[in-house]
Amino acid sequence: MPQFHALFLLELVVFGGAAIAWGLWELHSTNKAIRKREAEEAAQREQASE
């Protein structure tokens, strides 16, 4: 059954890689949203101080 073992490892690599890629994408999207919100809040503070 070495073919089954190789297929299992291939699936492990594929799904593991997909999970890592999804996690990194979520992290990137979250950081992007946080930076955008912080920039909007800073702009509002600047307008309020004028």
N, C-alpha and C positions, 0 to 999 in steps of 0.2 A: 504493500500500500504506500510506496513512496510518492506516487502521483497525488494521492489525497493529501499527504503532508505538505507537498509543494503548493498545492492549490490553497490549502488553509493558510500557509504563510503569505502567499500572494494576496489573499483577501485581507489578511491582517495588515499588511503594508498599505494596501489601497484604502481600506476604511480608516486606518490610523492616520494616514496622510490627509484624508478628507476631513477628519475630525480636527486635526491640527490646523489645517487651512481655514476651516470654518471658524475656529476659535480666534485665530489671528485676524480674520476679517471682522468679526464682532468687536474685537478690541480696537481695531483701527476705526470702525464706524463710531464706536462710543467716544473715543478720544476726539474724533472730528466734531461730533455733536457738542461735546463739552467745550472745546475751543471756540466753536461758533457762538454758543450761549454766553461764554465769558466775554467775547468781543462785543456782543450786543449789550450786555450789562454795562461794560465799560463805556460804550457810546452813550447809553442812557445817563450814566453818571456825569459824563462830560457835558451833555446837554443841560442837565439839572443844575450844574455848577455855574453855567454861563448866565 
